[in-house]
Amino acid sequence: MKAWEATIRKTQQAKKQATNIFGSAHVAHVDDEETEQDEIHAAGEVYHEERYLSNGDYYTGHWSDGAPHGFGKYWWTDGCMYVGDWFKGKTMGKGTFSWPSGATYDGEFKSGYMDGEGTYTGPTGDTYRGHWIMNLKHGHGVKEYTNGDRYEGEWCRGLQEGNGKYKWKDGSYYIGEWKNGKMCDKGKIIFSDGSMYEGEWDDGLPKGNGSFKFADECEYHGNWSKDPEEQNLTLSPCVDCVIEHDPQQVYDIYLKDCEISPQDKVPILPSQKKLAVWRSSKGNEPAVRQRRTSVDGRMDGNIDKELSKMGTLDDNEKNMKSRDDTSLSSSEGSPFRIPSVVKKQGETISKGHKNYELMLNLQLGIRHSVGRPGPVPSLDLKSSAFNPKEKVWTRFPPEGSKYTPPHQSSEFRWKDYCPLVFRTLRMLFKVDAADYMLSICGDSALRELSSPGKSGSFFYLTHDDRYMIKTIKKTEVKAILRMLSAYYNHFRSFEHTLLTKFYGLHCVKLTGAAQKKVRFIIMGNLFCTDHVIHRRFDLKGSSLGRLTDKPESEIQTTTILKDLDLKFMFRLDKNWIQEFRRQIDRDSDFLEQERIMDYSLLVGLHFKETNGDATYHVPDPGGAKLGINMHARVEKMERKNEMELIGEPTGVYYDVVMFFGIIDILQDYDITKKLEHAYKSFQYDPTSISAVDPRQYSKRFRDFILKIFLEDEA
């Protein structure tokens, strides 16, 4: 037997595996023939393994059930290397990641991300020691720069934020508050010559009430600004003052050399590195054709498009009144005629409706899942909570059971996917369990939208418009579960993320010969508001097929318009535009890392009552958050060519309330999308079509969005 196995092993090692790459996707396939093991191992057994992978990568270390598990070392062909702890194919625990540039990270990992306590040393010698969350500096940390500068204090999402001290190489130092990587609010700076400014700051410079004391004790105090016309200062000279001081010296002399060193530019993050692994066809490891997985163990699969463009996707987390609303009755003060009354979307699912029983099952299941007693979840979830096998089945007989109430529907079974994760997500999103059940499971019926989406899925709205329920395919369930851990960490790291919010993932299995299964996801409705949404846009940054081509008279308030229908540029207040740009970059980077494409920015506009004045500007009254209830302006634009994405601004403005978020975030760039790209590329400009590589898609998307969202200079 051993001689036979040795012969087979030599034959397998002699075979050369060709890597088949379609388009620009880096998906490595490993044939079952090439997989081999020296001996059969029991399920769960940990043993040492050395593997030369067909794509050129190399692993040596502990191994179990077809993946690194324990301590091991992995080399990528581009020169990156990880040495440390693994858990079921994921970098988990303590380890060291090194880049070919000479940069290193030594510290804690969670699910492939730098997460926990760790030290990063850049290629030029910059060093950060402190806390991390999902590859970003977050918490307390110390950054030492190669130029001699040093910062110690609080960080948030990769930037200095909170209280901290920055010391320049010349001995000057600042102590105080920070925001978005710059000195902000209250703080003081002491210069190497003994001069000092103490007071208010904004965007890294003194602004507002404060005092500047020169080394000779002369002091300026009052209102500061880099614009001399906005300054209002009083000089308190010293007794022996012989030097004539100018407050502009603070900017021209003292502050010009006190710039903050730039942040690190990491070319590729550990969570972006791909891990080629395979399973043996022997023993307890089933023969499968392996797909490329990320370093945290998530697989790239064939995943269909998710989330429709029908007015969903995010949650303003308020109890709302009826959406029946009266708006402008004429086109005066608005760019188009708006109906005076807007009715609610959808058909109420009453008794006799074909989906009435399904609605009852859904409501019974939700009430059971959410109302189930349990300890308050911790935000620090264990990796086991994200395991796709974490699901709970419950039987609902009509007569009731020990755990379920009697009901008037037929018997069905109910499944909860990763219940602890979604329960924690609801807590993270500040959703009260009682309110959540009342919205979905109260006496009021759900409403079904008039027609299914492009994918064939049906959509249901709760009576208060807070939540949308969508039926999904099995492949979509797999897609959600594959990226669930990274999705959860992204929301923990970025409170202003524009990504769709998911609240629950469930399945109803009906009884009978068909044994039909209906899977569905619950998500927030972005357009849950007292304001009437007069115009809705689904924006991708591509032009092919991105025209609704309806005359103005046929456009309803529920019509989803596309890129080439857009006639406006969006003007955000200066307090929001920078955060918006940063968040678009963060969210696009996340989707690119997860190999997602075909997503959109869904935008809803409510045009304000203007009494005939189409140019007045209303400042943000407060209470808004990024993407929700934002008071802004839109500027009309005109295209010279109907196929160009961006037209010329006209100087005509309208005051609006805006809602926006990123939707359709579960379309993987699988073989179907690659074939679609190849086919359409023969007929059209490849840059104009939606189905492109995630990296190209991300760049095109953000470039387009950042050209149509601008700072309001009014």
N, C-alpha and C positions, 0 to 999 in steps of 0.2 A: 504493500500500500504506500509506504513512504517513497519507494523508488518511483512508483507511478506518479505520485504527487510532484516529486522533484522534476520528472520529465515534463509534466504539464506546466510547471512553474517556469522552466527554462524556455519552453515554447512561447508562453505568454510574454515573458520579458523580451523575447526577440521580436515580437510584433511591434510595429510602429503605428501609433494612432494619429490620424490626421485630424486637425482641428478645423471644424467647419464654421466659418464666421459669415453670417449674412449681413450685408450692409456694414454699418459702423458699430453694431452691437458686439460687446465683448462677452459672449456666452460660450463657455468651454464645455464641450460634451465629451464624456469618457465612456467608451464602450464597455459593456458588461464583460466582454472577453478579456479586457485588460486588467480587471480587478482580480486580485488574488490574495490569499492569506496562507501562511505557513501551516496553520492548523485550525481546527474548528474551535470556536470559543463560545462559551455560554452567554446568553443574553445578560447584559449588565456587567460582565467580567471586564476588568481593567488590565491591560497588558501593554508592553512596550512595542512600538511599531515604527518602522522607518519607511517612508513612502516617497518615491520619485513620481511626481504627477505629470501627466501627459502635456500640460501647458508649460512645463518647465519649473513649476514651483516644487518645493521640497519641505517635508515635515518629518520631524523625529521627536518621539516622546510618548506619553501615555495615550492610549487609544481604547475606545469602548463603543460598541454598537455602531461602528462605521463612522466615527467622528473623533476628533481630539477630545480627550477627557482626562484631566489631571494636570500634569506639568509637561509642557512641550515647547518646541521651537519651530517656527514657520518662516521660510524665506520665500519672498516673491521674486519674480524674474526682474523686476525693475529696481531691486536692491533694498526694498523695505524688509524689515524683519521684526517679528514679535517673539519674545521669550517670556514665558510666564504661565499663569494658571488658565485652564480651560474648563468649561462645563458644557458637555453635550454639544460640542462644536462651536461654542461661543467663547470669546475672550472674557473671562469672568473671574475677578479676584485681583491679585497683584501681578504686575508684569511690566516689561519694558518694550516700547515700540521705538524703532529707529528708522530714520529716513536716509536715503543715499546722500543727501546734502550734508549730513552730519548732525542734524537735529535729532533730539531724543525726548521721549516722555517716559518717566519712571513713576509708577504709582498704581492707583486702583482703576479697574475697568468694570463696566457693567454692560452686558449685551453688545459688546463691540465698541462702546464709546468710552472715552476718557471720562470717568465719573467717580467722584470721591476725592481723596487727597492724592496729590501728585505733583511732580516737578517736570516742567517743560523747559528744555534748553534749545534755543533756536540755532540756526546755522552760523549766525554771527556772534553768538555768545549770550544773547539776551536770555534771562532766566526768570521763570515764574514758579513760585512755590505756594501752593494753597489748594483751595477747594475747586472742584469742577463739577459741572452737570452737563452731560450730553455734549462733550467736546468743548464746552465753553467755560471760561473762568466765571465762577459764580459762588459768592460767599467771601470769606476773608482770604486775602492772599498778598504776597509780596512779589513785586516785579522789579528786577534789577536789569538795567539797560547797559549795553556795551559802551555807551558814551559817558557813563558815570552817573546817570540819573537813577532815582529809586522811588518807587511808590509802595506804600503799605496801607492797606485799608480794605474797604468793601468793594466787591465787584458784582455786577448783575448782567447776565447774558453776554459776557465777554468784554464788557466795558466798565470803567470805574464808575461806581454809583453808590451813594451813601456817604459815610464819613471816611476820610482818608488823608494821608500825608504824602505829598510829593516833594522830593528834594532834588534840586538840580546839582550838577557837578561843581558849580561855582560856590555852593554853600547856601544859596537861597532856598527857601522852602515855603510850601503852602500847606495850611492845616484848615480843613473845613469840609463842606459838603460838595458832592460831585453828582452829575447827572449826564448820562450818555457819554461818558469819557471826558467830560469837561468840568471845570470849576463852575459851580452854580449855587445859588442861594447865599448862605452866609459862610464866611471864611476869612482868613487873614493870610497875607504873604509877607514874609520877612526877607529882605534882600541882604546880600553879603556885605553891603556897606553900612547896614544898620537901619536903613529906611524901612517903612512898613505901611502896608495898606490893610485896613480892617473894615469890613462892611459887606455889602451885597454884591453878588456876581451874577453874570448871565452869559452863557456861551463862552466861558473861559476868560471873560474880561470884567473889570469892575463896572457895575451898572446899578444905579439906585443909590440909596443912602449909605455913606461911608466916609472914612477919613484917611488921608495919606499924610504920614509924618516923615519928613526928611531927616537925615542923620543929624542935622544941626538943630532939630526940635521945631522948625517951622512946620505948620500943619494946615492942610486944606481939608475942610469938611463940608458936607452938603450932598447934593445930588450929582452922581458921576455918570458919564457916558463918553464913548469914543467920539461921538459927534459933539464938537465944541458948542454948537448952538443949543444942545439939550442940557449942557452942564449948568449947574447953579451952585457955585462954590464960594466959600468964605475963607480967607487966609487969616490964620492966627500966627503972626510972626514971632520968632523967638526974640529975647532981649537984645542979643548981640548980632542980629541978622544983618549980614553984609551982602548976601547973595540974593538976587532977584529970581524967585522961583516961578515956574510956569506949570500949571496943572497938566498941560499937554505932555510934559516930561514923563509922566507916569506911563503914557503909551509909547512915546517916541524913544525913550531911553531905557526905562526899567522893564517893560513888559515884552519888548520885541525879542529878547533873548530867552524868555521864559515859556517857550512853547513846549507842549507835552509831546514826548516821543510817540511816534505812530505805533499802532498795534501790530501784532505778528501777522504774517501772511503765510499760512500753512498750505502748501500746494495740494495736498491730499490728506484727508483725515483717516484715522484708523478704521472708522465705521464704513468708509467708502471702499476699502480694500476688499477684493473678492477672494473667497476661499474655495478652491477646487477640491472636492472630496468625493469618494465613492463608497459604495457598500459592496461587500463580498456576496457572491451568490451561494456561498457555503453556509452550512450550519443554520444558526438562528438569524442571520442577516439576509433578508429577502433580496432577490435579484431585482434591481430596478435600474432604469437608465437614468443616470444622475443629471440633475440640472445644476447650473452654476449657483452657488449660494454666497451670501455676503459673509463677512468675517464673524458676524454675530449669529450666523446659522439660518437666516431667513432665505427662503428660496425664491428664485425668479421663475414664475410659472406662466401658463397661458390664462390670462385673466381678462374677463370682458369689461367693457366700459361700465362705470358706476355713476350714480347720482345725476339726475336729470337737470335740465335748465328751466324748471317750471316754477321759479320763485321760491326756492328753498335755501336752507343751509346756513345757518348760524342762529344764535338765539339771543334776543335782547333781554332775556331773563326778567321779564315783567309780566304781571297779569294785565291783559289788554281787554278793552271794551270791544264792542261791535265795530267792524270795519265799514259798515254802511256810513257813508260820509258825503257831504256836499262840498264841492270844490268850485273852481272857476266856471262860470257859465258862458264865458266868451273867450276869444283868443287874446283879448287886451291884456298885456303884461305877461303873456306866455307865448312860446313859439308855435303853438298849435291849439286847436279847439279841444277843450276838455269837457267831458260829460258832467252834468251836474250831480248825478248820483251813480255810485259804483256799488254793485252787488257783490256779495261774497262768492268766492269760487266754489265750484263743485256741487254735486248732488248728495243730499242727505241720505244716508243708508238706513232706511226704515224697514219695517217688517215687510217681507215680500221681495225685497231687493235680492239679487242673486248672490251677493256677498254678505248678506245679513248675518248668517250663521258664522261665517269666518270672522266677522267683526266681534261677535259675542265671544268666540274662542280667544281671540286676541286680547280682549279686555279682561277676561277671566285669568289668562296667563300672566298678563302684566301685573294685575292686582296680587296674584300669588307670588310672583318674583320679587316685586318691590316691597311688599308687606311682610315677607319672610323675616323673622327676627334674626339678629346676628350682631356681633360686635362692630363698633365703629371702625371702618377700615383705615389703615395707615396709608399715607401717600407713598411710602417706601415699600412698594410691592415686591414680593419675591418673584424670581423668574418663572417659577412653576405656575403662577397665576395666569401667565400669558400662553401657556401650553395649549395648542389647538384641541387637545384631548380633554381640556377642562370644560365639561359640559354636563348639565343636569337634566335628566328626563323626568317628567311628572305625568301620571295618568289622571285624566279628568272624566270619570264615569258620570252619567247623568244623575245617578242617585247620590253622588257625593262619596267621599272617602274620609279617612282619618285626617288627611291633609288638605282636601279640596272640598268646596261647597257643592251642594246639588245645583243643577242648572238645567235650562230648557233646550240646550243644544245637544247634538249627537256626541257620543264619546270621542274624545281625541287625546292625543299625547302632545305634550308641550316640552320644548327644549330651550334651555338657556345656554348661550355660548359665553365662556369666560365671565361668569356672573360677577366675580369679585372685581375684575378690572372695570367693567361698566358701572358697577355700583360706585367705585372710587372715582371714575370719571364724572359721574353725576355730582358727587361731593365736590370735586375740583371745580366744576362749573357752577357751584353754588345753587344746585337744584334741590328744593325741598321735596322729600319723598311723598308727603301728603299732597302737595300741589301737583306733582308729576302724575300721581294716580288719578287725581280729580280731573286733570286735563284729558287723559286718555280713557279712563275707566268710569267717568261720572255718568250721570243720567243722560246727558246730551250725546247724540250719535255722532259718529265720524262722518266726514264728507269725502266722497270719491271724486277726484278730478275727472273731467269729461272724457278724456281719452288717455290711453297708456302712452308712456314715453317712447322714445326711439328704440330703446332696448326691449320693449314689450312689457315692461314693468308697470304696475299700477301704483298710484299715489293716493294716500288718504291724509286729510287734514283734521286735526282736533278742532272741536267747536270754538275754542278760543284762539285758534291759529298759531299757537305756540309751537306745536310739533307736527312734523310730517313723517308719515310712515310709508316706506317703499318696499314693495316685494322685490326680491333679488334672486339671482341664480346661485347655484352651488359654487360655481367658480368665483363669484363675487364674495361669497362668504369666506372662501379660502384666501382671497386677496386681502380682506380686512384682517383676518387672523394673522396672516403673514407679516403685516406691517404694524400690528397692534402695539407692540412694545415700543417701537420707534415713534409711533404716533403719540402714545401716552407721554413719553419723555419730551417730545416737542411741545406739547401743551403745558407741561410743567415748567419748561424753560422760558416760554414766550407768552406772556399774558395777553399780548395784542395780536397773536397769530390770527390770520384771516382764513385758516382752513376750516372746512366743514366740521361741526361738532356732532359726534355720535353719542347716543345715550343708551342704546341697547341693541342686542343682536339675538334674534329668536327664531324658532321654527314651530309650526303647527303641523302635526301629522294626523290626517283625517283617517277615520276607520273606514272599512269597506274593502271591496276587492281591489280598488285602484291603489289604496294606501298612499294617497297623494300627500306630498309635502309642500308646504308654503313657507318659504323663508323670507324674513323681512328685517329691516333695520329702522331704528327710530332716530331721527335727527332734528336739529333745530330749524325753525323756519326763519330765514333771514328777514323776510318782509312781514313779520309780526309787529304791527305798529298801528297807531290811531291815524297816521297819515295815509292818504290814498297814494299808492305808487302809480304815478302817471305814465312813466316810461321804464322799461326793463331792457337791459342790454347784457348779452352773453359775449364776452370779449376774449379772443385767443391770440390775436396778433397775426393771423393768417387771412388770406383773401379768397382762396378757392372755396366756393360754395358758402361764403359768409355774407350773403345778402338775402334778406327776407323778401324783397321785391314786392312790397304791398303798397298801394296808394295810401296816402295819409287818412283817407276816409274809412279805410278798412282796418286800420291799426287800433286795437283795443288796449285797455290798460293792462290786460294780461298777456298781450303779444310779446314774445321774446324776440327782440331785435338783435342783429349781429354786427360784426365789425364794420362792414361797408354801409350799414344803416346809420352809424353813429354820426351825428352832426354837431357834437360838442367836444370841447376840452374841459376837464374838471379842475377847478381852482380851489385848493385847500388852504386853510389858514396856515401861516408860518409855524404855528405851534404844533401842527399835525403833519405837515408835509415830510419833515425829516424822519419822523417815526414811521410814516407810511412807506417811504423808500427803503428804510432798513428792514421793515417787516416783509416787504415784497421779496427782497434779496434772501432773507432767512427762509421764508416759505418755499421759494423757488429752489434754493439749495437743498432743502429737505426732500422735495419731490424728485429732484434730479438724483439724489443719493439713493432713493427708493426705486429708481428706474420707472418713474411714472411720467406719462405724457397725456396730451389731449385734455388737460384741465382748462378751466376758464375763470375769468373774473366776472362774477354776476353783479351787476350794478342796478340799483333801483333809485329813481328820482321822483321826489315830490316837489312840484313847482309851487312856490308860496304865493299867497294872495298879494298882489303888488299894487292894486288900485291904479293901474295904467302906467306906473313907473317901472320900466323893465331894467333899470340899471342901479337901483339903490342896493346897498349892501347891509346885511344884518349880521353882526358878529355872533359867534357861537355863544349861546346863553349858558352853556355848561350842561352837565348831565349826559354828554355824549361819550362814546368810546370809539376807538378806531373801527370804522366800518359800520357803526350803528348810530343812527340819529344825528348825523353830522351836518351842521349848518354850513353851507358852502355856496359857491357860485359855479355856474357853467358858462363858458364862452362859446358862442356859436362859431362854427368853422365851415368853410366852403371848399369843396374839392374841385380842382381843375380837371382832373381825370377821375371818372367814377370808380375806377379800379384801384386808385391809390388809397392806402390806409389812413393817412393823416392829411388833412386839408390845411388851409391857411386861416389863422384867427381873424375875426372880423371886428372885434372890439365891442360886440353886443353881448351883454351879460344878463343872466337870470338868476335870481336867488332860489336855492333849492334846499331840501333836506335829503341827504344821501344815505344809502345803505349799500354795502358791498362786501363780498367774500369770495374765496376761491372754492370752486365746486368741481365735480367730476374728477376726484383725486384718486380713483382706484383703477385707472386704465394702465396696465402694464405694457411695456413695449415688447410684445411677444411676437411670435412668428407671423401671426395674422396681420399685425400692424406693419411689420417689415415688408411683407408681400404687398400690402396696400400702398406703402411708400414706393416700392419698386415699380408697381404697375402705373401709378399716377405720375411718377417721375418721367415716364416715357411720353406722356401727353401734356403735362403742364410743368411750369417752373417749380422745381423741387422745393424752393423756399416758400412757395405760396400755399402748400398743402398742410393739413393738420398732422398727418401721421409722419413724424420725423423722430429721430433719435432723441431721448430725454435731455441730453446735454444741449443739443441744438434747439430743442423745443423750449427749454428753460431760458436760454439766452434771448431767443426771439420774443418770448412772452414778456419777460421783464423789460426788454428794450422798448417794446411797444407801449406797455402800461406806463412806464416812466416818462414817455413822451406825451401822453395825453393827460397825465396827472401833474399839475404844475402848482407852484406857490402863488397864492393870491396876493398881489402886490397892492391891493386897494387899502 
